[in-house]
Amino acid sequence: MAFSHTTRGERFVFGDLRELLAKANETKSGDELAGVAARSERERAAAKFALANVPLAEIVANPVIDADTDDVSRLIINSHNQDAVEAIKSLTVGEFREFLLADATTHETLHALQPGITPEIAAAVTKLMGNKDLVYVASKIRNVTRCRNTLGERGVFGVRVQPNHPTDDLAGILVSAVDGLAFGCGDAVIGVNPATDSVDTVAAVLRLLDRLIDTCGIPTQACCLAHITTQLAALERGAPVDLLFQSVAGTQAANASFGVSLAMLKEGRERVLESHLKRDVKWVGEQVMYFETGQGSALSAEGHHGVDQLTLEARAYAVAREFDPFLVNTVVGFIGPEYLADERQITRAGLEDHFMGKLLGLPMGVDVCYTNHADADQNSADNLLVLLAAAGCNYVMGVPCSDDVMLNYQSTSYHDAATVRSLLGLKPCPEFAAWLEERGIFRAGKLATGAKPALLGKLDKVLTG
């Protein structure tokens, strides 16, 4: 079905919903690279006008990728709860935007709708919203998750400690992790990206982080962000897996390029849940998956099917939602300027991704990051960090000095997160905040001084086991 809009005597025609969604998107270098972007600002505006008049029911009825050839499309169709959106199914995309922005639309209202909101609905309404709109609506929503602690409650701003090391040196990882803990970071997860995706390395890192958590009595979870098959092989060898990690995308082809399938994710989740039953650990919940995404991943894998990168990102959240994750984050500027060229595009994508994930019911975090060849700098990251904190982002990254020496990109630091918490009156998750007070890292809810020596005194025991 074609869509059209006429403005000032100029008529724009869009052949199908896929083209309409792509042309209504904000400027993205990845869409231009894929050849799906609007050719002018007039065409972009016309696409937004046409999209605003499309009924939500029509979007549900017209998948952007054929379900006969794509298992993510089948997942979206099969998991759609039509009863959940009974109250809004007659709305157009423009009317849905107004509904979301209305003061009368609360967290409770949106929480009830989440099972019925499809990724394409979330993507469509995102294209009609300004940055302020994305912040405002996302700030209404709280998607709370539980593993060893409770993340995502109102007023909580979590931080992943990311103590990567270019040679996977355990002492280096440990010192960086303790540095983050001394800044009050680490309630989301202590998560290491290994330089070497080997079972031996992953098992060693997992055991190290588990000893750190056990020795210091830290109410948090650990993760080694290797491929899912490597983590499960380490689990088979007896390594403790708190959270099972995997990068995912919005099409079957893109997921296949990551070496993963929906069936593998299902089996992995079941195996980790089974392993938790055998461990002497206090679990406060059963959410054990950690997913990372990012606009442009399907295009870089040549698995985009002519769909714009924002819509594909929303579809990746359908994959994540199926497996009830504890954490999800978009690594927003990591893929590079070929997909998000500069500060403006990275900021927009970060707000879009966070909003869409929250709207779909996910515990969204954002890696506020950029590569060194993008037209962005640390001020760009500061701006997006503050906007996301105002939007109620579940967590961000804590990287030593903002510079990941293994992945070679720029992110946010431990002190960045501490500053934003202080600025906006935000706290770590409740279990972790209590631990920080007990250890003297926080005093009366504020970051104290002199806490690091007490933690450093335990490093030998953690290293030697």
C-alpha positions in Angstrom: 0.0 0.0 0.0 1.4 3.4 -1.0 1.3 6.6 1.1 1.5 10.2 0.0 1.5 13.7 1.2 1.3 17.0 -0.8 2.8 20.2 0.4 2.9 23.5 -1.5 1.9 21.7 -4.7 4.6 19.1 -4.4 3.4 15.5 -4.0 5.5 12.9 -2.3 4.7 9.2 -2.7 6.1 6.4 -0.5 5.6 2.9 -2.0 5.1 1.0 1.2 5.4 1.3 5.0 9.1 0.3 5.0 9.9 3.3 2.7 7.7 5.6 4.7 9.3 4.8 8.0 12.8 5.2 6.5 12.0 8.6 4.9 10.5 9.9 8.1 13.6 9.2 10.1 15.9 11.9 11.3 19.2 12.3 9.4 21.5 9.2 9.9 24.6 8.5 8.0 23.8 4.8 8.1 20.4 5.3 6.3 22.2 7.4 3.7 24.8 4.6 3.2 22.0 2.1 2.8 20.2 4.3 0.3 17.0 4.5 2.2 17.1 8.1 3.6 15.0 11.0 2.6 16.5 12.9 -0.3 15.6 16.3 1.1 14.2 17.9 4.2 11.0 18.5 2.2 10.6 14.8 1.6 11.5 14.0 5.2 8.8 16.4 6.5 6.2 15.0 4.0 7.0 11.5 5.2 6.4 12.6 8.8 3.1 14.1 7.9 2.0 10.9 6.1 3.2 8.7 8.9 1.3 10.7 11.5 -1.9 9.7 9.7 -1.2 6.0 9.6 -3.4 3.9 12.0 -1.5 1.8 14.5 -3.5 -1.2 13.4 -2.1 -0.8 9.9 1.4 -0.9 11.1 0.7 -4.1 13.0 -0.8 -5.7 10.0 2.1 -4.9 7.7 5.5 -6.3 8.9 8.4 -4.4 7.3 10.2 -7.8 6.8 8.3 -10.9 5.6 7.7 -13.3 8.5 8.2 -16.3 6.1 11.9 -15.4 5.8 12.7 -13.8 9.1 12.3 -15.3 12.6 12.4 -11.9 14.3 9.2 -10.9 12.3 7.6 -14.2 13.4 8.5 -13.5 17.0 7.0 -10.1 16.8 3.7 -11.4 15.3 3.5 -14.4 17.7 4.2 -12.4 20.8 1.9 -9.5 20.1 -0.8 -9.1 22.8 -3.7 -7.5 21.0 -5.8 -7.2 24.1 -3.2 -5.0 25.8 -3.6 -2.3 23.2 -7.4 -2.4 22.9 -7.7 1.1 24.2 -5.4 2.6 21.6 -5.7 0.4 18.5 -7.8 2.9 16.7 -5.3 5.7 17.1 -3.0 7.0 14.3 0.7 7.4 14.9 0.2 11.1 15.5 -2.6 10.6 17.9 -0.5 8.0 19.8 2.3 10.6 20.1 -0.2 13.0 21.7 -1.4 10.2 24.0 2.1 9.5 25.2 2.8 13.2 25.9 -0.4 13.8 27.8 0.0 14.4 31.6 -2.8 11.9 32.2 -0.8 9.1 30.6 1.2 7.6 33.5 3.7 4.8 34.1 0.8 2.5 35.1 -1.0 3.3 31.8 2.1 2.6 29.7 3.1 -0.5 31.7 -0.3 -2.1 30.8 0.2 -1.3 27.1 3.7 -2.6 26.8 2.9 -6.2 25.7 0.8 -4.8 22.8 3.2 -2.2 21.5 5.2 -3.7 18.6 8.7 -2.5 17.6 7.4 -0.9 14.5 4.8 1.1 16.5 7.6 2.3 18.8 9.8 3.2 15.9 7.0 5.1 14.1 6.0 7.3 17.0 9.7 8.0 17.8 10.1 9.5 14.3 7.5 12.1 15.2 9.0 13.1 18.5 11.5 15.8 19.4 14.4 15.1 21.7 12.6 16.7 24.6 9.5 14.5 23.9 11.7 11.4 24.0 13.2 12.5 27.4 9.8 13.4 28.9 7.9 10.2 28.0 10.8 7.9 28.9 11.0 9.6 32.3 7.5 8.4 33.1 8.4 4.7 32.6 10.2 2.5 35.2 11.1 -1.0 34.1 12.4 -2.7 37.2 14.5 -5.9 37.1 16.0 -8.2 39.7 19.0 -10.6 39.8 21.3 -10.2 42.8 19.9 -6.8 43.4 17.1 -4.5 42.2 17.7 -2.1 39.3 15.5 0.5 37.7 13.4 2.0 40.4 12.6 5.7 40.4 15.5 7.8 41.6 18.0 5.1 40.8 20.8 5.6 38.3 22.9 2.5 37.9 26.4 2.1 36.6 28.1 -0.8 35.0 31.8 -1.0 36.0 33.7 -1.9 32.8 37.2 -2.8 33.8 38.5 -4.0 30.5 42.2 -4.8 30.0 44.0 -5.1 26.6 45.6 -8.4 27.7 42.9 -9.7 30.1 45.4 -9.3 33.0 43.5 -10.3 36.1 45.3 -7.9 38.4 44.6 -5.0 36.0 41.0 -5.9 35.8 40.7 -6.1 39.5 42.3 -2.8 40.2 40.1 -1.0 37.7 37.0 -2.7 39.2 37.9 -1.6 42.7 38.5 1.9 41.4 34.9 1.9 40.1 33.5 0.5 43.4 35.2 3.3 45.3 33.3 5.8 43.2 30.0 4.0 44.1 29.7 2.4 40.7 29.0 -1.3 39.8 25.4 -1.8 40.9 24.2 -2.6 37.4 27.0 -5.2 36.8 30.7 -5.6 36.9 31.2 -6.5 33.3 34.4 -7.3 31.4 34.7 -7.4 27.6 37.5 -10.0 27.2 40.2 -9.3 24.7 40.4 -13.0 23.9 37.2 -14.9 23.4 38.5 -18.2 24.8 36.9 -20.5 27.4 40.0 -20.3 29.6 40.0 -16.5 29.7 36.3 -16.2 30.2 36.3 -18.8 33.0 39.2 -17.0 34.7 37.5 -13.6 34.5 34.2 -15.0 35.8 35.9 -16.7 38.8 37.9 -13.5 39.6 34.8 -11.3 39.6 32.9 -13.9 41.7 35.7 -13.9 44.3 35.6 -10.1 44.4 31.8 -10.0 44.9 32.0 -12.8 47.5 35.1 -11.5 49.4 33.7 -7.9 49.7 30.0 -9.0 50.1 28.9 -6.8 47.2 25.2 -7.1 46.2 25.8 -7.0 42.5 26.3 -9.3 39.5 29.2 -10.2 37.3 29.4 -10.8 33.5 32.1 -11.6 31.0 30.9 -10.3 27.6 32.2 -13.1 25.4 30.1 -14.9 22.8 27.2 -16.9 24.3 28.8 -20.2 23.3 32.0 -19.3 25.1 30.2 -18.3 28.2 28.2 -21.5 28.2 31.4 -23.6 27.7 32.9 -21.8 30.7 29.7 -22.6 32.7 30.1 -26.3 31.8 33.6 -26.1 33.4 32.1 -24.8 36.6 32.6 -21.1 36.1 29.9 -19.0 37.8 27.7 -17.2 35.4 25.4 -14.5 36.9 24.3 -12.9 33.7 24.5 -14.4 30.2 25.5 -11.8 27.6 24.9 -11.6 23.9 24.8 -8.8 21.2 21.5 -9.0 19.3 20.0 -7.3 16.2 16.7 -6.8 14.6 16.8 -9.4 11.8 17.5 -13.1 11.5 20.3 -12.5 9.1 22.0 -9.9 11.4 21.8 -12.3 14.3 23.2 -15.1 12.2 26.2 -12.8 11.5 26.7 -12.7 15.3 26.6 -16.5 15.4 23.4 -16.6 17.4 19.8 -17.7 17.0 16.7 -17.3 19.0 16.9 -21.0 19.9 20.4 -20.5 21.3 19.3 -17.7 23.4 16.4 -19.7 24.8 18.6 -22.6 25.7 21.3 -20.4 27.2 18.8 -18.7 29.5 17.5 -22.0 30.7 21.0 -23.3 31.4 21.9 -20.3 33.4 18.7 -20.4 35.4 19.4 -24.1 36.2 22.9 -23.3 37.3 21.6 -20.6 39.7 19.6 -23.2 41.6 22.8 -25.0 42.4 24.7 -22.0 43.7 24.8 -20.7 47.3 23.9 -17.2 46.4 21.0 -14.9 47.4 19.1 -14.2 44.2 16.3 -11.5 44.5 15.0 -12.3 41.0 15.3 -14.6 38.0 16.3 -12.2 35.2 19.6 -13.5 34.0 20.1 -12.1 30.4 22.2 -9.1 29.3 21.8 -7.9 25.8 23.6 -5.1 23.8 22.4 -3.5 20.6 23.1 -0.5 18.5 21.8 1.3 15.4 23.6 0.2 12.3 24.4 -3.4 13.3 22.1 -5.0 10.8 23.4 -2.8 8.0 27.0 -3.6 8.9 26.1 -7.3 8.7 24.3 -6.8 5.3 21.1 -8.0 6.9 19.0 -4.9 6.9 16.4 -5.8 4.1 16.2 -2.1 3.1 14.8 -1.1 6.5 16.1 2.0 8.3 18.4 1.6 11.2 16.0 3.0 13.9 13.3 0.6 13.0 15.7 -2.3 13.0 17.0 -1.2 16.4 13.4 -1.4 17.7 13.1 -4.9 16.3 16.2 -5.9 18.3 14.4 -4.9 21.4 11.7 -7.4 20.5 14.4 -10.1 20.6 15.6 -8.9 24.0 12.0 -8.6 25.4 11.4 -12.3 24.6 14.0 -13.4 27.1 13.1 -11.2 30.1 16.5 -9.6 30.5 18.1 -8.0 33.6 20.0 -5.5 31.5 19.8 -4.1 27.9 21.9 -1.3 26.6 22.5 0.3 23.2 26.1 0.9 22.5 25.1 4.1 20.7 28.2 5.4 19.0 30.4 2.4 19.0 29.9 1.2 15.4 31.3 4.4 14.0 30.5 7.5 11.9 29.4 5.5 8.9 26.2 4.9 10.9 26.0 7.9 13.3 28.3 10.6 11.9 28.5 13.2 14.7 27.4 14.5 18.0 23.9 15.5 16.7 23.2 12.0 15.3 24.7 10.1 18.3 22.6 12.2 20.8 19.5 11.7 18.8 20.1 7.9 18.5 20.8 7.6 22.2 17.5 9.3 23.1 15.6 7.3 20.5 17.0 3.9 21.6 16.4 4.6 25.3 12.8 5.8 24.6 11.9 2.8 22.4 13.4 0.3 24.8 11.5 1.7 27.8 8.3 1.9 25.8 8.6 -1.8 24.9 9.2 -2.7 28.6 13.0 -3.1 28.7 15.4 -2.2 31.4 17.3 0.2 29.2 20.8 1.5 29.7 23.0 3.4 27.2 26.7 3.2 26.6 27.2 6.9 25.9 30.1 6.5 23.6 31.8 7.5 20.3 34.8 6.3 18.3 37.8 8.5 17.8 37.1 9.2 14.2 33.6 10.4 14.8 32.8 14.2 14.9 32.2 14.1 18.7 34.1 14.7 21.9 33.7 14.3 25.6 31.4 17.3 25.8 29.1 15.4 23.4 29.1 12.5 25.9 28.5 14.8 28.8 25.4 16.3 27.1 23.8 13.0 26.3 24.7 11.6 29.8 22.7 14.4 31.5 19.8 14.1 29.1 19.6 10.3 29.7 19.7 10.7 33.5 16.8 13.2 33.2 15.0 10.6 31.1 15.3 7.9 33.8 17.9 5.7 32.1 18.4 2.6 34.1 22.2 2.6 33.9 25.3 3.8 32.0 28.9 2.7 31.7 31.7 3.4 34.1 35.0 3.2 32.2 38.3 4.2 33.9 39.0 7.8 32.8 36.3 7.4 30.0 38.8 5.7 27.8 38.4 2.0 27.1 42.0 0.8 26.5 40.9 -2.5 25.1 38.0 -1.6 22.9 39.6 1.7 21.8 36.6 4.0 22.1 35.5 6.8 24.4 32.6 6.3 26.9 31.7 7.7 30.4 33.8 7.4 33.5 33.2 6.6 37.1 33.4 10.2 38.1 31.0 11.2 35.3 28.4 8.9 36.8 29.1 10.1 40.3 28.7 13.8 39.2 25.4 13.2 37.5 24.0 11.4 40.5 25.0 14.3 42.7 23.6 16.9 40.2 20.2 15.3 39.9 19.8 13.7 43.3 20.0 10.1 42.0 21.2 7.1 43.9 22.6 3.6 43.3 20.2 0.7 43.6 19.0 0.1 47.2 20.9 -3.0 48.1 24.1 -1.6 46.6 23.5 1.8 48.3 23.3 0.0 51.7 26.5 -1.8 51.0 28.2 1.5 50.1 27.2 3.0 53.5 28.4 -0.1 55.4 31.8 0.1 53.7 32.1 3.8 54.2 32.2 4.5 50.5 29.0 6.6 51.0 28.2 8.6 54.0 24.6 9.8 54.4 24.0 9.0 50.7 27.0 11.0 49.5 30.3 9.8 48.1 32.9 9.8 50.9 36.7 9.9 50.7 39.2 7.3 51.8 37.2 4.2 50.9 39.6 2.8 48.4 42.4 1.6 50.8 39.9 -0.6 52.7 39.0 -2.3 49.4 42.6 -2.5 48.2 43.5 -4.5 51.3 41.4 -7.4 50.0 43.0 -7.6 46.5 45.5 -10.3 47.4 42.8 -12.6 48.7 40.7 -12.0 45.6 43.6 -12.7 43.2 44.8 -15.8 45.0 41.4 -17.2 45.8 
